[in-house]
Amino acid sequence: MVEQSLFFELCGWIASISLILGYLPQAIQTIRTRQTDGIAVPTFLMMAIGGICFMLQGILHQPDKLWALFITNLITTCCSIIVFGIKIYNDYIKKK
């Protein structure tokens, strides 16, 4: 039972690190360059909504909190919101 629980936690943290390392370079590139021409607004909006829901699932899970799920989605949701904001600024506010 302990081995299965440890394996479960380890898989969660490996998934978290992989997702963050896969997602972060795009977010950093967008923040640095402010270029959002190839980014679809619905995609980043849905990613942010999905991340918020997974954060809630991770923190509300009983009896244990799923910290890997929460932390991963906190980071990726913040990145999604920042990229989404830059995209909205570039497409709607900057063009006025």
N, C-alpha and C positions, 0 to 999 in steps of 0.2 A: 504494500500500500504506500509506504514512504517512497519507494523507488518510482512508482507511477506518478506520485505527486511531484517529485523532483523533476522527472522527465517532462511533465506538463508545464511546470514553471520555466524550465530551461528552453523548451520549444517556444514559449511565449516571449522570452527575452531575446532569443535568436531572431524570431520574426520581427520583433520591435526594432532591433538594431538594423536588420536588413531593410525594412520599410523606410526607416528614417534616412539611412545612407543612400537609398535609392531615390528618395523624394527631395532631400535637401539640396542637391546640386541644381535642380531646376529652379527651386525657389530662390536660391542665392543668385543664380544667373539673372533671373527676372528682376530681383531687387537691385542688383548692380547696374544692369543695362537699361532698365525701365522699358525694355522692348517686350510688347505683349501681342504683337500681330498674330502669332500662331496659336494663341491661347483662346479657347472657347469659354465664354462666360458661364454657360450652364454646367460645364464640366467642373470648374473650380467651385461653383456654388454648391453643386451636389456633393463634391468631396468634403466641403466644409460641414454641410449638414450631416453627412455620414460620420465624419469624425466626431462631431458633437454627440451624436447618438451612441457611438462606441465608447466615448468618454463616460457618458452616463451609465452605460451597461457595465463598464469596468469598475466604476466607483460604487454602484448600487448592488453589485453582485454579493449575495450572501451565501455562506457565512464569511467567506474570504473576499477581500477586495482583489480585483485583477489589476495589479499595478502596471504590469507590462502593457496591457490593453489601454489603460488610462493615459499613461505617460506618452506612449507612441502617438495616440490620437490627439493629445494635447499639442504636441509639437507639430504634427502634420496639419492640424486644424489652424493653428496660428499661422503657419506658412501659407495655407490656402487662403485665409482671410487677407493676409498682406498682398498676395499675388492678385486676388480678386479685386482688392481696393486699387491697386496700381492699374489693372485692366480697366476698371470703371473710370478712373481718372483719365487715362489715355484715350479711351473711346468716347466718353461723353462730356467730361468737364473741360479737358484740354482743347477740344475741337470747337468749343463755343467762342 
